[in-house]
Amino acid sequence: MGNAGYDDVVEKSYSYDSTVANHRRVAQGDLIVVRNGREALGAGHIEELEVLPNQSKIRSRCPHCGSTSFKERTTELPRYKCSPCKTAFDVANVETIEVTGYRAHYGGSWQALEGCLDKVQLAELSLSKSDQHSIKAMDHEELMAALAIRGVRLPDDGRETPRERRHPRELPGGRRRSMAAARRGQDAFRRALVGQYGMVCAVTGPAPAEVLEAAHLRPFAVTEQHRVEEGLMLRADIHRLLDNGLLTISPELVVSVAPSLRGYAEYIALHGTRLLIPEEAVVDRSALREHFEATTATW
């Protein structure tokens, strides 16, 4: 609570300064995971690490012990309570200090994770047991393995890419991808399926978050229920084919494609393939059977 915050654009850059623990450990080419208090938001490789010297920073302190670790209370008065000394107060002491600012740019390799890794899983991958540090080292090998299992495919780290592009010191306004991602993140059904299957289309395999959708095996307009057992993560085009009766899945988890798509090599090649979901996945076979029988009856 004691810091004024940073001008981050979550899918493009992360800002911090020289007062942050471990700030010296961050380097160009590093793989980073950006998270909030609950889960991982995305990952990418640092393409450029911008250094901004002589920056002014406003910092607030507890008037009793001088700590910056205090929280605002929403239901009690006084307004703030200090974590170390447990003192409550309404007005903090404010100071302006000079710091070196840093802005890590990773937008060229950003992959949205949308909760593929929750805070417990992230803690298991962390090399630090402190909950206080905003920058923590992670086990690179285990992190890459965890991302791969969840269908996340990162491009190269860019260490050999020429550093011709320069990022502006003022971050741009306007619209950005995170607005759409934030809306998707509010969908509990999608979040549950991402947690179950990762960034993997059940029919075609790993895909970027931007093209993956949460599909209902039974139409929501009919059931008005979001059941994980009746859902699959599907690429947007595959989802459209499923909804329009041009693709279906048998209770044995085998994909069938409508004969009318014979002219499309990419889609007809999916006919007869097995669904790409874990063996232990709980999927409602009766929902699959209903969809399969109703769909193939029209072919």
C-alpha positions, 0 to 999 in steps of 0.5 A: 500500500505504501507505493504509488504504483506503476504504469504497467500495460500487462501484456506489454511491459512491467515497471518497477524501480530500485527500491524493489527487492531483486530488481538487479536480478532481472535481465534482457532475455529472461523468461518472466511470468506476470501474476496478480494475487490469484494466478498467472496472467501471462508469460514472455521473454524480456526483449528490452530492459529500459533504464530510467534514472533520476525518477521521483517516487512518492512513498507513504509510511506509517506515522508510528513505525515508518513502515511502508507495509500498511493496508487500507481498510474498507469497513473499519476506521481509522482508514489504514492499519500497519502490518508490522506494528498493528497501529491504525491511523487515518493519515500517512507520512508522505515522502518523495524519493529519487529512484532508478526506474526500470521497464521490462518490455516483453510484448513480442512474445507475450502469451496469455495464461488466464489462470493456467497456473494459480498462486499455489502452483506458482509458489511451487515453481518459485525459488523464494518462499517469501510472499512479500517480494513482487519479483521472485526467481523461478525454477526455469526448467520446471516452469517451462515444463509446466507451461508446455503441459498446459499447451503454452508455446513461447517463441525464442527468447530473442537474445539474438534478435537485433535491438533496433526497436525502441520503446517510447518512455510514455506508454501509449493510450487507446485500446489494448488486448488486455481489455478483451482478456479481462472480459474473458477472465470474468467468465467462470466457465472459461476459467474453469476449463482453462484450469482443467485443460490449459491453452489446448484446443481439444481437437487441434492442440495447443493454441494462443488464448486469443483464439480459444473459446469455452464450448458447451456440449449442450447449448447454454440457451437450453440448459442455462448451466455452465458445467465443466463436464459439458465443456471443452476448450476449442479453437474458434473455428472448430467451435463454430463447426461444432455449433453448426453441426459440421463437426462432432465427437463420439462418446469414445472421444473420436472426432467426426467431420461432416462430408460437406467439408471434404473440400477443406483438407485441414478440416477433413484431416481431423476426421477419425482423430482422437480428442486431445484431452488427458485420460483422467479428464471428466467429460460427460459422455452422455452429452457427447452422445447426444451431440454426436447422434443429433449431428450425424443424423443430419449428414 
